[in-house]
Amino acid sequence: MAFTEGRHPSDAAPRTPVVNAAPPQARSRAADHVWAVTRIAIGWIFLWAFLDKAFGWGFATPADRAWIHGGSPTTGFLKGTSGHALGGFFGGLAGQAWVDWLFMIGLLGIGTALVLGAGMRIAAATGGVLLVFMWAAELPLATNPFLDEHLIYALVLAGLALVGAGDTLGIGRWWGDTQIVRRHRILK
């Protein structure tokens, strides 16, 4: 019986087969594309909300209540929260010009960033905050004790930023290489 480097072959630890030798951070191109399409789809949800509220294209907002015709993009939702736990607070914000402007700039900025794939960290953070506020405005929820689509979208936004979803089918890689973003990583 032969010994190798002073050890008996039976002393060796048993080997277990390696199922996936790829490093944990490696993802397939298919996964990158799924994240990219998800990013673009959620970006479109934000952009569409902006466009419909701004121009009243008749889906959620009738033309006569469009923002460009003097309508308030926040009044309908926020006034509808009056019977909810935080309805007094959110109802008091309804129709205030600064709230309308902040909301609309948020929808446009978040949607544009997501569709383009640039500024994913800021888009995920601000989009998450907006969605959590919308979730809080509807508490208690009618169909679930605590979870609804607002929180799910907020989690997906965080995931999109964490996986760098703007690099596939977007300008995220180019954006990240710009001088201003290299100096201020929060802009990535």
Sequence and secondary structure as in RCSB ss.txt:
>XXXX:A:sequence
MAFTEGRHPSDAAPRTPVVNAAPPQARSRAADHVWAVTRIAIGWIFLWAFLDKAFGWGFATPADRAWIHGGSPTT
GFLKGTSGHALGGFFGGLAGQAWVDWLFMIGLLGIGTALVLGAGMRIAAATGGVLLVFMWAAELPLATNPFLDEH
LIYALVLAGLALVGAGDTLGIGRWWGDTQIVRRHRILK
>XXXX:A:secstr
   BTTB GGGS      S  S TT   HHHHHHHHHHHHHHHHHHHHHHHHHHH  SSSS GGG GGGT  TTH
HHHHTTTTSTTHHHHHHHTT HHHHHHHHHHHHHHHHHHHHT SHHHHHHHHHHHHHHHHHHT S SSSSS  HH
HHHHHHHHHHHHTTGGGSSSSHHHHHTSHHHHH GGG 
